[in-house]
């Protein structure tokens, strides 16, 4: 009998450890370059004139508790979550209402003067910057990211602040032609350098960017005029280059143009087709998982953690199958779709990556509410995505014009990035 009691005590201790909350992770920054995860401290090889996006997100720390309280906080038996979002959680414990709320999150992207950094749109709890690698005899550089978030706790009697801070760094190895004196995402120049030529090249790159912005915003009425402006700038450049060479044949400038202003938007058309197909699949998944959850509840048996995970994992797998730039695409082209409504991690009080649930009843409630919202939203989202996809088809008209023009220039080299 004594041995049985001891065994029960040991088993109880093991079970208690199994469901105990994990400690909050130390704050850290997750980095993505053009959608690819990069570890802090990594070396990245880039070319002169390259342009890429760097996305940074602060994880761990107090955000662990707000996102996944079931995983990272030991609630008392009478505790109850009242409301929860990405930046705030309100819960009741011992008849006292308590709140954690994100007051501010400040981010600093730092580099030397060799690298140009431009802030882009803010995504869900994430920050994006556009990185431009200039011409010049630069071999090494870096990008350092620092994020500081300030959280406030209140319980009606006391208020206190908590600061979470983390740093991350990427080291850049810059390669390219040492003779290049001008390098942007679409243009490179080497050989004879002229201020007048450089001025026109800057104007042409600016026109490239303007046309892309107009196409992205569906401002098709203005695209035609900007294409004419680009063609005029190209003619002025050709005239200037030929004039300088005619006066002094040794003063030759080698020019190289890459792609068209419509390249990235054409890629987005393909990605939007993937999104449309993914949302068709999502509609089926949400219905199937809702039906399965209803069956489990109607069986009268208590839903096991393993069964709940089996219902959640197809949705996580669906999320992982989306294009890496899915959030940026939806933010750019479909203003009415909220990314936080889409990702299941925003709805669950436990971290699904941990394969553990401390409070099954809360997890089931979270999942049911998520499925209910998705059932209501997915059809509207499909309509919005299909509408944007249809509008994007009009880009092909202007793309054909641009491809035809650039393939006809003969005073400079041009690379068709589609081949």
C-alpha positions in Angstrom: 0.0 0.0 0.0 2.8 2.3 0.9 4.5 1.6 -2.5 1.3 2.4 -4.3 1.0 5.7 -2.4 4.6 6.6 -3.3 4.0 5.7 -6.9 0.9 7.9 -7.0 2.9 10.7 -5.5 5.6 10.4 -8.2 3.0 10.1 -10.9 1.2 13.2 -9.6 4.5 15.1 -9.6 5.2 14.1 -13.2 1.8 15.2 -14.3 2.2 18.5 -12.5 5.5 19.1 -14.3 3.9 18.2 -17.6 1.2 20.9 -17.4 3.3 23.5 -15.7 3.7 26.7 -17.7 7.0 27.3 -19.4 9.2 30.3 -18.4 8.9 33.3 -20.8 11.6 33.1 -23.5 14.2 35.8 -23.5 13.3 38.6 -26.0 14.8 38.0 -29.4 14.3 39.4 -33.0 13.3 37.2 -35.8 14.6 38.4 -39.2 13.4 37.7 -42.7 15.1 38.8 -45.9 12.8 38.7 -48.9 10.7 36.2 -47.0 13.6 33.9 -46.0 14.4 33.4 -42.3 17.9 34.7 -41.4 19.6 34.0 -38.1 21.1 37.0 -36.3 24.9 37.2 -37.0 24.5 35.6 -40.5 26.6 36.7 -43.4 24.7 37.7 -46.6 26.3 38.1 -50.0 24.8 40.9 -52.1 25.6 42.8 -55.3 26.0 46.5 -55.9 22.6 47.9 -56.8 20.7 45.1 -55.1 17.4 45.9 -53.3 15.7 43.7 -50.8 13.3 43.8 -47.9 14.2 43.1 -44.3 11.4 42.2 -41.9 11.9 42.2 -38.2 9.7 41.0 -35.3 10.3 41.0 -31.6 9.4 37.7 -30.1 9.6 36.2 -26.6 9.4 38.2 -23.4 6.0 39.6 -22.3 4.6 39.0 -25.8 4.8 35.2 -25.1 2.4 35.6 -22.3 0.0 37.9 -24.2 0.0 35.6 -27.3 0.1 32.2 -25.5 -0.9 32.6 -21.8 -1.8 28.9 -21.6 1.8 28.0 -22.5 3.7 30.6 -20.6 1.7 31.5 -17.5 0.6 29.6 -14.5 -3.1 30.6 -14.0 -4.8 29.8 -10.7 -7.8 27.5 -10.8 -10.2 30.4 -10.7 -8.5 32.5 -13.4 -10.4 33.4 -16.5 -9.4 35.2 -19.7 -11.8 38.0 -20.5 -10.3 39.3 -23.7 -7.0 38.7 -25.6 -5.3 40.2 -28.7 -1.8 40.6 -30.1 -1.1 43.6 -27.9 -3.4 43.2 -24.9 -4.7 40.6 -22.5 -7.4 41.1 -19.8 -8.0 38.3 -17.3 -9.6 37.8 -14.0 -7.9 36.1 -11.1 -9.1 35.9 -7.5 -12.0 38.2 -8.4 -9.5 40.8 -9.6 -9.3 42.1 -13.2 -5.7 42.3 -14.5 -4.3 43.6 -17.7 -1.1 43.5 -19.7 -1.0 45.9 -22.6 1.7 47.0 -25.1 2.1 50.7 -24.8 4.8 51.2 -27.4 7.3 49.4 -29.6 10.2 51.3 -31.1 12.5 49.9 -33.8 15.8 51.2 -35.0 17.5 50.0 -38.2 21.2 51.0 -38.1 23.9 50.7 -40.7 26.9 52.7 -41.9 26.5 55.5 -44.5 27.1 53.0 -47.3 23.7 51.4 -47.1 20.3 53.1 -47.7 17.4 52.0 -45.5 13.8 53.1 -46.3 10.9 52.1 -43.9 8.0 50.4 -45.6 4.5 49.4 -44.4 4.0 48.2 -40.9 2.6 44.6 -40.8 1.0 42.8 -37.9 3.5 43.3 -35.0 6.3 43.4 -37.6 8.4 46.1 -39.2 9.7 46.1 -42.7 12.6 48.1 -44.3 13.8 48.3 -47.9 17.6 47.9 -48.2 19.4 49.5 -51.2 23.1 48.5 -51.9 24.8 51.4 -53.6 27.7 51.5 -56.1 31.2 52.3 -54.9 34.2 50.4 -53.6 32.4 48.9 -50.6 33.1 45.4 -49.6 31.7 45.0 -46.1 28.7 46.5 -44.3 26.1 45.6 -41.8 22.5 46.1 -40.7 21.7 46.2 -37.0 18.1 46.0 -35.7 17.1 47.1 -32.2 13.5 46.8 -30.9 12.3 48.0 -27.5 8.8 47.3 -26.4 7.1 48.7 -23.3 4.4 46.8 -21.6 2.1 48.0 -18.8 0.5 45.8 -16.1 -2.5 47.0 -14.1 -4.8 45.3 -11.6 -6.8 48.2 -10.4 -4.5 48.9 -7.4 -1.1 48.9 -9.0 0.5 49.8 -12.3 3.9 48.9 -13.4 5.9 49.0 -16.6 8.1 46.3 -18.2 10.6 46.8 -21.0 11.6 44.1 -23.4 14.7 44.8 -25.6 16.6 42.7 -28.2 19.2 43.3 -30.9 20.0 41.4 -34.1 22.6 42.0 -36.8 23.2 40.9 -40.4 26.7 41.2 -42.0 26.8 42.1 -45.6 29.5 41.0 -48.1 29.2 43.3 -51.1 30.4 42.1 -54.5 30.3 43.5 -58.0 32.2 45.1 -60.8 34.7 47.5 -59.3 34.4 49.8 -62.3 30.7 50.4 -61.8 30.1 54.0 -60.6 26.3 53.8 -60.7 24.2 50.9 -59.4 20.5 50.8 -58.6 18.0 47.8 -58.7 17.4 48.3 -62.5 20.4 50.2 -63.8 24.2 49.9 -63.8 26.8 52.1 -65.4 30.6 51.7 -65.8 33.3 53.3 -67.9 33.2 57.1 -68.5 31.4 58.9 -65.7 29.4 62.1 -66.4 27.3 64.1 -64.0 24.7 64.7 -66.7 24.5 61.0 -67.4 24.2 60.2 -63.7 21.4 62.7 -63.4 19.4 61.1 -66.2 20.0 57.6 -64.8 18.6 58.7 -61.4 15.6 60.1 -63.3 15.1 56.8 -65.1 15.3 54.7 -62.0 12.8 57.1 -60.3 10.4 56.6 -63.3 10.8 52.8 -63.0 9.8 53.1 -59.3 6.9 55.4 -60.1 5.4 53.1 -62.7 5.7 50.2 -60.3 3.9 52.2 -57.6 1.1 53.2 -60.0 0.6 49.6 -61.1 0.5 48.4 -57.5 -2.1 51.0 -56.6 -4.2 50.2 -59.7 -3.8 53.8 -60.9 -3.9 52.7 -64.5 -5.0 56.1 -65.8 -1.6 57.6 -64.8 0.5 54.7 -66.0 0.4 55.6 -69.7 1.7 59.1 -69.1 4.6 57.9 -66.9 5.6 55.3 -69.5 5.9 58.2 -72.0 8.0 60.1 -69.5 10.3 57.1 -69.1 10.7 56.8 -72.9 11.5 60.5 -73.1 14.2 60.2 -70.4 15.7 57.2 -72.2 15.8 59.1 -75.4 17.5 62.0 -73.6 20.0 59.6 -72.1 20.8 58.1 -75.5 21.3 61.5 -77.0 23.7 62.5 -74.2 25.7 59.3 -74.3 26.1 59.4 -78.1 27.0 63.2 -78.0 29.8 62.6 -75.4 31.2 59.6 -77.4 31.1 61.6 -80.6 33.1 64.4 -79.1 35.6 62.1 -77.4 35.5 58.5 -78.6 37.4 57.2 -75.6 34.8 58.6 -73.2 32.5 55.6 -73.6 29.9 54.8 -71.0 28.6 51.2 -70.6 25.0 51.1 -69.6 23.0 48.1 -68.4 19.3 47.9 -67.7 17.6 45.1 -65.9 14.0 44.1 -66.3 11.0 46.4 -66.6 9.0 48.5 -64.1 6.2 45.8 -64.2 8.4 42.8 -63.3 7.5 42.7 -59.6 3.8 43.2 -60.2 3.8 40.4 -62.8 5.3 38.2 -60.2 2.5 39.2 -57.8 -0.1 38.1 -60.4 1.3 34.6 -60.1 1.3 34.8 -56.3 -2.2 36.0 -56.2 -3.3 33.1 -58.2 -1.7 30.9 -55.5 -3.6 32.9 -52.9 -6.9 32.4 -54.7 -6.3 28.7 -54.9 -5.3 28.6 -51.2 -8.5 30.4 -50.1 -10.6 27.8 -52.0 -8.7 25.1 -50.1 -9.1 27.1 -46.8 -12.9 27.1 -47.2 -12.9 23.3 -47.4 -10.5 22.9 -44.5 -12.5 25.2 -42.2 -15.7 23.3 -43.0 -14.1 19.9 -42.4 -12.5 20.9 -39.2 -15.7 22.5 -37.9 -17.6 19.3 -38.7 -15.0 17.1 -37.0 -15.0 19.3 -33.9 -18.8 19.1 -33.7 -18.7 15.3 -34.0 -16.1 15.1 -31.1 -18.3 17.3 -28.9 -21.5 15.4 -29.7 -19.8 12.1 -28.9 -20.1 13.0 -25.2 -16.5 12.0 -24.5 -14.0 14.6 -23.3 -11.9 15.9 -26.3 -8.3 14.7 -25.9 -5.3 17.0 -26.5 -4.1 14.8 -29.3 -7.5 15.0 -31.0 -7.5 18.8 -30.8 -4.0 19.0 -32.2 -5.0 16.8 -35.1 -7.7 19.4 -36.0 -5.4 22.4 -35.6 -2.5 21.1 -37.6 -4.2 21.1 -41.1 -4.8 24.8 -40.6 -1.2 25.5 -39.6 0.0 23.4 -42.6 -2.2 25.5 -44.8 -0.7 28.7 -43.5 2.8 27.4 -44.1 1.9 26.6 -47.7 1.1 30.3 -48.4 3.6 32.4 -50.5 6.3 33.8 -48.2 5.1 37.3 -49.0 1.4 36.6 -48.5 1.0 39.2 -45.7 2.7 41.9 -47.7 0.6 41.0 -50.8 -2.6 41.3 -48.9 -1.5 44.5 -47.2 -0.6 46.0 -50.6 -3.5 44.9 -52.7 -6.4 44.1 -50.4 -6.7 46.7 -47.7 -9.8 45.1 -46.0 -8.2 41.8 -45.1 -6.7 41.7 -41.6 -3.7 39.3 -41.4 -4.3 38.7 -37.7 -7.7 37.2 -38.5 -6.1 34.7 -40.8 -3.3 33.2 -38.7 -4.5 30.7 -36.1 -1.7 31.7 -33.7 -3.5 35.0 -33.0 -6.5 33.1 -31.8 -5.0 30.4 -29.6 -4.0 30.9 -26.0 -1.3 28.2 -26.3 1.7 28.0 -28.6 0.9 25.3 -31.3 4.5 24.9 -32.1 5.1 23.4 -28.6 2.6 20.5 -29.1 1.3 21.0 -25.6 -2.0 22.3 -24.1 -2.3 23.1 -20.4 -5.9 24.1 -20.5 -7.9 22.0 -23.0 -11.2 23.7 -22.3 -9.8 27.1 -23.0 -8.0 25.7 -26.1 -11.3 24.2 -27.4 -13.1 27.5 -26.9 -10.4 29.4 -28.7 -10.5 27.0 -31.6 -14.3 27.0 -31.9 -14.3 30.8 -32.0 -11.5 30.9 -34.6 -13.4 28.4 -36.8 -16.6 30.5 -36.4 -14.9 33.7 -37.4 -13.2 32.1 -40.3 -16.5 30.6 -41.6 -17.9 34.1 -41.6 -14.9 35.8 -43.2 -13.5 33.3 -45.7 -16.1 33.9 -48.4 -15.7 37.7 -48.2 -11.9 37.3 -48.3 -12.2 35.1 -51.4 -14.2 37.7 -53.2 -11.7 40.4 -52.3 -8.7 38.3 -53.4 -10.4 37.4 -56.7 -11.3 41.0 -57.3 -7.7 42.1 -56.8 -6.5 39.3 -58.9 -8.8 40.4 -61.8 -7.6 44.0 -61.6 -4.0 42.8 -61.6 -4.6 41.2 -65.0 -4.8 44.7 -66.5 -1.1 45.1 -65.7 -0.3 42.7 -68.5 -1.3 45.3 -71.1 1.3 47.8 -69.8 3.8 45.0 -69.3 3.6 44.2 -73.0 4.2 47.8 -73.9 7.3 47.9 -71.6 8.7 44.6 -72.8 8.3 45.8 -76.4 10.1 49.1 -75.7 13.0 47.8 -73.7 13.7 45.0 -76.2 14.1 47.6 -78.9 16.8 49.8 -77.3 20.2 49.5 -78.9 22.4 52.0 -77.1 22.6 49.9 -73.9 22.4 46.3 -72.8 19.0 45.1 -71.4 18.4 42.0 -69.5 14.9 40.4 -69.7 14.4 38.9 -66.3 11.6 36.6 -67.5 14.0 34.5 -69.6 
